[in-house]
Amino acid sequence: WCLMADIEDKEILERVKKWFPKAKAYWEPHHDRFIKIKKFVRNHGDHAQWEDQEWTDRTSSIPPRLTLTENLLGPFTAQVANDLKQSDFGAQVKPKDSGTDPKLAKTRQGFHRGVQQIGGWANARDRAIEDLIDGGLGAWRFITRNTDPMSFQKEIEYLESDPVRMFHGDGTNRKSNFSDVTDSLYYEPYSKAKFKADFDKDPDSFLGKSECSPVWGNQTTGPWVS
């Protein structure tokens, strides 16, 4: 969270620090709308689909007004999502001209599909589809991991992603799939306990250092979550 790292990491963090506030300001309204819509679509029960003020007004009136709701949207969105999951999202590699090798293209296509099968692709894709149908935003991410603890060979792993944690540059992209984005960031809030466990540093004193950029929060404002 702070600019206290090796020179390579420091350069990366300085670059992120310049565009992160703009990205956060651009994406927060979209994230808030996603959370609100997904809650409305999926939640059940007494307080599920009411705004806080609406629920307070109804329960505090004399006599209290009913607030229990039966959410009928879930089955419909689930059906749309399940239909979409049946689609073939596998990579297709096609030779473009006479100078390319169809056999090599077929081999590369098999490689891509093999990575998807062993790399957690199905779970990451399904989560992205559900979020997209429910709330209008869906995303996955992939990382590289060591094939073995004693090996330096890497393989691709797909991970489920919470769209609210995704910041795609500063909002200047023009392509809907964000393929023209230069910088992007996956933002993960920490509880103080998790920060202590993962980094073995006291979070309050760590964020209180003068080298720490205010972009990442402070002892009071964050990036902590309960």
JOPETA-V90492 format. One record per pair of residues at least 4 apart in sequence whose C-alpha atoms are under 6 Angstrom apart, sorted by the first residue. I is the first residue (numbers start at 1). J is the second residue. Records with the same first field share a line. If there is no record, write none. Layout:
I = J ; J
This chain:
1 = 216
2 = 212
3 = 10 ; 212
5 = 9 ; 10
13 = 17
16 = 20
19 = 170
20 = 24
22 = 170
23 = 169 ; 170
24 = 28
31 = 164
34 = 38 ; 135
37 = 135
38 = 42 ; 134 ; 135
39 = 43
40 = 49
41 = 73 ; 74
42 = 74
43 = 48
44 = 48 ; 71
45 = 68 ; 69
46 = 67 ; 68
50 = 54 ; 55
56 = 60
58 = 64 ; 65
59 = 64 ; 65
60 = 64
74 = 78
78 = 82
81 = 130
92 = 109
93 = 105 ; 109
94 = 105
95 = 100 ; 102
110 = 114
115 = 119
116 = 121
119 = 157 ; 158
120 = 158
121 = 125 ; 158
124 = 140 ; 159 ; 160
128 = 138 ; 139
130 = 134
131 = 135 ; 137 ; 138
132 = 136 ; 137 ; 138
138 = 163
139 = 161 ; 163
140 = 160 ; 161
141 = 158 ; 159
142 = 157 ; 158 ; 159
143 = 156 ; 157
144 = 154 ; 155 ; 156 ; 157
145 = 154 ; 155
146 = 153 ; 154
147 = 153 ; 154
165 = 186 ; 187
166 = 186
167 = 184 ; 185
168 = 184
169 = 183 ; 184
173 = 180 ; 181
189 = 223 ; 224
190 = 195 ; 224 ; 225
191 = 224 ; 225 ; 226
194 = 198
195 = 199
196 = 200 ; 201 ; 202
204 = 219
207 = 218
217 = 221 ; 222 ; 223
218 = 222
